[in-house]
Amino acid sequence: MIASLNGVLKDVSVTEILLDVNGVGYQIFIPMSTYDKVPRVGERIELLTYLQVLDDDMRLYGFYSAQEKDLFKMLISVTGIGPKLALNVLSSITPESFCAAVRNADSKLLSKINGIGKKTADRMVLELRSKVLSISPASAFQGKIPDSAAKSAEDSILALVQLGFKYESAAKTVHELAKSLPPAECNSENLIRSALKILNS
């Protein structure tokens, strides 16, 4: 499996790039979210990649971030969603917004993505709702706490998990704190300190 490639950008379009890796040219299909971050032709770039092997073809898909790649792999695990449609999703909506829509069962928003009908949107919610937190923990809070607090809440939960607390307990505690505290006090330091008092009581 080709997990990543580092080389010189030889050509680029909205949907694909040509990457020269030590004299070998790799055609790599990319989403818009990655296209927005690629450098100019002639410069070096490193991409995380996913290799799809078919009976009569092999295709490489490239991503600027691990979050994009992880979401792509999760999307193609859904019945009826192939790589082309998965790239379209990544090109149409941020991973955070997609994960929040799935968590909130917002099929109406998901079905606005080109190529996604209501049935496919409902299927994504059904199959991915319990999985998207691994892509974007903050998606559990979107629409429930101020956007300004979501990133601090996500960082706080991850810190608490690293300290040995269970994810569900940490997430629930931080969520309740983020809803009750004034926005100015919803920084990671305050959330972690307050959560530790509750979790250790």
Sequence and secondary structure as in RCSB ss.txt:
>XXXX:A:sequence
MIASLNGVLKDVSVTEILLDVNGVGYQIFIPMSTYDKVPRVGERIELLTYLQVLDDDMRLYGFYSAQEKDLFKML
ISVTGIGPKLALNVLSSITPESFCAAVRNADSKLLSKINGIGKKTADRMVLELRSKVLSISPASAFQGKIPDSAA
KSAEDSILALVQLGFKYESAAKTVHELAKSLPPAECNSENLIRSALKILNS
>XXXX:A:secstr
   EEEEEEEEE SSEEEEEETTEEEEEE  HHHHTT   TTSEEEEEEEEEE SS EEEEEESSHHHHHHHHHH
TTSTT  HHHHHHHHHHS HHHHHHHHHTT HHHHTTSTT  HHHHHHHHHHHTTTGGGT GGGGTBTTB HHHH
HHHHHHHHHHHHTT  HHHHHHHHHHHHHHS GGG SHHHHHHHHHHHHT 
